[in-house]
Every structure is written in C-alpha cells, then in structure tokens.
C-alpha cells in the first residue's frame, strides 16, 4: 500500500465469513487490515486458507491464475 507521502507499507489482510446465504455465498465478512511493515521488508500475493475448526488448511497458495482448486494443492 502506498501512502499519500509516497511511503510504502506492507499490509496483512485477514477475513472470516460471519454468515452465508442459501447458495453458500458470503453475506457478512469480518475483515482486518494490519500494517506489518516492521515484520517484513517485502510483500507477496500468495494467500492462505486456514480452517480454525481443525479442518484442512492451505498455506501460501499462488494467486497468478485467479483460481483455487484444493484438490491440486498440498494441505
């Protein structure tokens, strides 16, 4: 993220679905954005899906294709 001053910040985006509709689409989502510039000098476009109820989680999934296929990934 670039500030108006031109300074670059590294941001962590975390989100969790709070409710879904009948088709399984998100209705309400809690999103948190945190400045983590002090933790790392560079950013990544990878994404992780972490199951907080003990199910399968997927870490550092590449986003180049814009598609997520769990069967093609290692858990």
PyMOL CGO cylinders between C-alpha atoms (Angstrom):
from pymol import cmd
from pymol.cgo import CYLINDER

trace = [
    CYLINDER, 0.00, 0.00, 0.00, 1.36, 3.43, -0.88, 0.3, 1, 1, 1, 1, 1, 1,
    CYLINDER, 1.36, 3.43, -0.88, 0.62, 6.36, 1.41, 0.3, 1, 1, 1, 1, 1, 1,
    CYLINDER, 0.62, 6.36, 1.41, -0.04, 9.89, 0.14, 0.3, 1, 1, 1, 1, 1, 1,
    CYLINDER, -0.04, 9.89, 0.14, 3.53, 10.71, 1.25, 0.3, 1, 1, 1, 1, 1, 1,
    CYLINDER, 3.53, 10.71, 1.25, 4.84, 8.05, -1.16, 0.3, 1, 1, 1, 1, 1, 1,
    CYLINDER, 4.84, 8.05, -1.16, 5.91, 5.72, 1.66, 0.3, 1, 1, 1, 1, 1, 1,
    CYLINDER, 5.91, 5.72, 1.66, 5.20, 2.02, 1.03, 0.3, 1, 1, 1, 1, 1, 1,
    CYLINDER, 5.20, 2.02, 1.03, 3.54, -0.11, 3.72, 0.3, 1, 1, 1, 1, 1, 1,
    CYLINDER, 3.54, -0.11, 3.72, 3.20, -3.91, 3.85, 0.3, 1, 1, 1, 1, 1, 1,
    CYLINDER, 3.20, -3.91, 3.85, -0.35, -4.83, 4.84, 0.3, 1, 1, 1, 1, 1, 1,
    CYLINDER, -0.35, -4.83, 4.84, -1.79, -8.10, 6.15, 0.3, 1, 1, 1, 1, 1, 1,
    CYLINDER, -1.79, -8.10, 6.15, -5.43, -8.71, 5.22, 0.3, 1, 1, 1, 1, 1, 1,
    CYLINDER, -5.43, -8.71, 5.22, -7.36, -11.21, 7.36, 0.3, 1, 1, 1, 1, 1, 1,
    CYLINDER, -7.36, -11.21, 7.36, -11.01, -12.09, 6.76, 0.3, 1, 1, 1, 1, 1, 1,
    CYLINDER, -11.01, -12.09, 6.76, -13.54, -14.58, 8.05, 0.3, 1, 1, 1, 1, 1, 1,
    CYLINDER, -13.54, -14.58, 8.05, -17.08, -15.25, 6.89, 0.3, 1, 1, 1, 1, 1, 1,
    CYLINDER, -17.08, -15.25, 6.89, -19.67, -14.48, 9.54, 0.3, 1, 1, 1, 1, 1, 1,
    CYLINDER, -19.67, -14.48, 9.54, -22.69, -15.64, 7.55, 0.3, 1, 1, 1, 1, 1, 1,
    CYLINDER, -22.69, -15.64, 7.55, -23.54, -17.28, 4.22, 0.3, 1, 1, 1, 1, 1, 1,
    CYLINDER, -23.54, -17.28, 4.22, -26.70, -17.30, 2.12, 0.3, 1, 1, 1, 1, 1, 1,
    CYLINDER, -26.70, -17.30, 2.12, -28.52, -20.41, 0.86, 0.3, 1, 1, 1, 1, 1, 1,
    CYLINDER, -28.52, -20.41, 0.86, -26.09, -20.69, -2.10, 0.3, 1, 1, 1, 1, 1, 1,
    CYLINDER, -26.09, -20.69, -2.10, -23.05, -20.59, 0.19, 0.3, 1, 1, 1, 1, 1, 1,
    CYLINDER, -23.05, -20.59, 0.19, -22.07, -17.04, -0.80, 0.3, 1, 1, 1, 1, 1, 1,
    CYLINDER, -22.07, -17.04, -0.80, -20.69, -14.60, 1.76, 0.3, 1, 1, 1, 1, 1, 1,
    CYLINDER, -20.69, -14.60, 1.76, -23.28, -12.27, 3.27, 0.3, 1, 1, 1, 1, 1, 1,
    CYLINDER, -23.28, -12.27, 3.27, -21.30, -10.82, 6.20, 0.3, 1, 1, 1, 1, 1, 1,
    CYLINDER, -21.30, -10.82, 6.20, -17.49, -10.82, 6.46, 0.3, 1, 1, 1, 1, 1, 1,
    CYLINDER, -17.49, -10.82, 6.46, -15.19, -9.52, 9.20, 0.3, 1, 1, 1, 1, 1, 1,
    CYLINDER, -15.19, -9.52, 9.20, -12.01, -8.07, 7.65, 0.3, 1, 1, 1, 1, 1, 1,
    CYLINDER, -12.01, -8.07, 7.65, -8.94, -6.80, 9.48, 0.3, 1, 1, 1, 1, 1, 1,
    CYLINDER, -8.94, -6.80, 9.48, -6.09, -4.90, 7.84, 0.3, 1, 1, 1, 1, 1, 1,
    CYLINDER, -6.09, -4.90, 7.84, -2.81, -4.64, 9.78, 0.3, 1, 1, 1, 1, 1, 1,
    CYLINDER, -2.81, -4.64, 9.78, 0.40, -2.77, 8.99, 0.3, 1, 1, 1, 1, 1, 1,
    CYLINDER, 0.40, -2.77, 8.99, 3.17, -5.41, 9.20, 0.3, 1, 1, 1, 1, 1, 1,
    CYLINDER, 3.17, -5.41, 9.20, 5.93, -3.29, 7.63, 0.3, 1, 1, 1, 1, 1, 1,
    CYLINDER, 5.93, -3.29, 7.63, 8.01, -3.73, 10.79, 0.3, 1, 1, 1, 1, 1, 1,
    CYLINDER, 8.01, -3.73, 10.79, 7.95, -7.54, 10.35, 0.3, 1, 1, 1, 1, 1, 1,
    CYLINDER, 7.95, -7.54, 10.35, 9.00, -7.99, 6.72, 0.3, 1, 1, 1, 1, 1, 1,
    CYLINDER, 9.00, -7.99, 6.72, 10.66, -5.86, 4.03, 0.3, 1, 1, 1, 1, 1, 1,
    CYLINDER, 10.66, -5.86, 4.03, 8.66, -7.34, 1.13, 0.3, 1, 1, 1, 1, 1, 1,
    CYLINDER, 8.66, -7.34, 1.13, 5.14, -8.40, 0.23, 0.3, 1, 1, 1, 1, 1, 1,
    CYLINDER, 5.14, -8.40, 0.23, 3.66, -11.46, -1.50, 0.3, 1, 1, 1, 1, 1, 1,
    CYLINDER, 3.66, -11.46, -1.50, 0.46, -12.05, -3.44, 0.3, 1, 1, 1, 1, 1, 1,
    CYLINDER, 0.46, -12.05, -3.44, 0.07, -15.57, -2.05, 0.3, 1, 1, 1, 1, 1, 1,
    CYLINDER, 0.07, -15.57, -2.05, -2.97, -16.38, 0.06, 0.3, 1, 1, 1, 1, 1, 1,
    CYLINDER, -2.97, -16.38, 0.06, -3.63, -18.89, 2.84, 0.3, 1, 1, 1, 1, 1, 1,
    CYLINDER, -3.63, -18.89, 2.84, -6.92, -20.54, 3.75, 0.3, 1, 1, 1, 1, 1, 1,
    CYLINDER, -6.92, -20.54, 3.75, -6.74, -21.51, 7.43, 0.3, 1, 1, 1, 1, 1, 1,
    CYLINDER, -6.74, -21.51, 7.43, -9.52, -23.61, 8.93, 0.3, 1, 1, 1, 1, 1, 1,
    CYLINDER, -9.52, -23.61, 8.93, -10.00, -22.51, 12.55, 0.3, 1, 1, 1, 1, 1, 1,
    CYLINDER, -10.00, -22.51, 12.55, -12.20, -25.53, 13.29, 0.3, 1, 1, 1, 1, 1, 1,
    CYLINDER, -12.20, -25.53, 13.29, -9.49, -28.15, 12.70, 0.3, 1, 1, 1, 1, 1, 1,
    CYLINDER, -9.49, -28.15, 12.70, -10.23, -28.98, 9.05, 0.3, 1, 1, 1, 1, 1, 1,
    CYLINDER, -10.23, -28.98, 9.05, -7.83, -28.78, 6.13, 0.3, 1, 1, 1, 1, 1, 1,
    CYLINDER, -7.83, -28.78, 6.13, -5.83, -25.57, 5.73, 0.3, 1, 1, 1, 1, 1, 1,
    CYLINDER, -5.83, -25.57, 5.73, -3.91, -24.41, 2.64, 0.3, 1, 1, 1, 1, 1, 1,
    CYLINDER, -3.91, -24.41, 2.64, -0.87, -22.15, 3.01, 0.3, 1, 1, 1, 1, 1, 1,
    CYLINDER, -0.87, -22.15, 3.01, 0.89, -19.80, 0.56, 0.3, 1, 1, 1, 1, 1, 1,
    CYLINDER, 0.89, -19.80, 0.56, -1.41, -20.56, -2.37, 0.3, 1, 1, 1, 1, 1, 1,
    CYLINDER, -1.41, -20.56, -2.37, -0.22, -18.75, -5.54, 0.3, 1, 1, 1, 1, 1, 1,
    CYLINDER, -0.22, -18.75, -5.54, -2.74, -16.27, -6.97, 0.3, 1, 1, 1, 1, 1, 1,
    CYLINDER, -2.74, -16.27, -6.97, -1.45, -15.91, -10.54, 0.3, 1, 1, 1, 1, 1, 1,
    CYLINDER, -1.45, -15.91, -10.54, -4.29, -17.91, -12.11, 0.3, 1, 1, 1, 1, 1, 1,
    CYLINDER, -4.29, -17.91, -12.11, -7.07, -16.37, -10.02, 0.3, 1, 1, 1, 1, 1, 1,
    CYLINDER, -7.07, -16.37, -10.02, -8.43, -19.86, -9.30, 0.3, 1, 1, 1, 1, 1, 1,
    CYLINDER, -8.43, -19.86, -9.30, -8.37, -22.02, -6.17, 0.3, 1, 1, 1, 1, 1, 1,
    CYLINDER, -8.37, -22.02, -6.17, -8.54, -25.79, -6.62, 0.3, 1, 1, 1, 1, 1, 1,
    CYLINDER, -8.54, -25.79, -6.62, -7.94, -27.58, -3.27, 0.3, 1, 1, 1, 1, 1, 1,
    CYLINDER, -7.94, -27.58, -3.27, -7.53, -30.99, -4.95, 0.3, 1, 1, 1, 1, 1, 1,
    CYLINDER, -7.53, -30.99, -4.95, -4.41, -29.70, -6.76, 0.3, 1, 1, 1, 1, 1, 1,
    CYLINDER, -4.41, -29.70, -6.76, -2.74, -28.40, -3.59, 0.3, 1, 1, 1, 1, 1, 1,
    CYLINDER, -2.74, -28.40, -3.59, -0.93, -29.93, -0.66, 0.3, 1, 1, 1, 1, 1, 1,
    CYLINDER, -0.93, -29.93, -0.66, -2.66, -29.37, 2.66, 0.3, 1, 1, 1, 1, 1, 1,
]
cmd.load_cgo(trace, "trace")
